[in-house]
């Protein structure tokens, strides 16, 4: 059985398989991105049953994004063209927060990317967030679906923005 939602691009309909992880992904696209993504376009979405469900390969290549491999991709990639920000979003249900190690891996993979990167870890509930809080990397954003108007910023001098890197920490 499937459920569907609209809103990827130009009314495009995508069908996701049932499950808590895909419930979270649906919330990220329908709740997080409109509130905190300021006009983002989804460039990648992986379903639990189909890791390459939706990909805008041309746009990702134009940003010098790394060669796509489902083992390395975050759950959702969204792009704000006006700000030139690329959101790398991990939806956590059973695994996958943006930890220090995951962040370093993503920095290495995106070192040639022409957009500034915003790292986001999303959860369905505060209870799920509490289980993972000690693993989440500094200089990342946290969003909890049960409180969609708010987000948590882990350190730094400004809320929800990419951090410039001199690439020496890669």
Secondary structure, DSSP 4 states (H G I P E B T S, - for coil): -EEEEE-SSTT-EEEEESSHHHHHHHHIIIIIHHHHSSS-EEEEE--SS-TTSEE-HHHHHHTTPPPP-TTT--SEEEEETTTTEEEEEEEESSS----HHHHHHHHHHTTT-SSEEEEEEEESSHHHHHHHGGGPPSS-EEEEGGGTT-EEE-SSSSSS-PPP--STT-
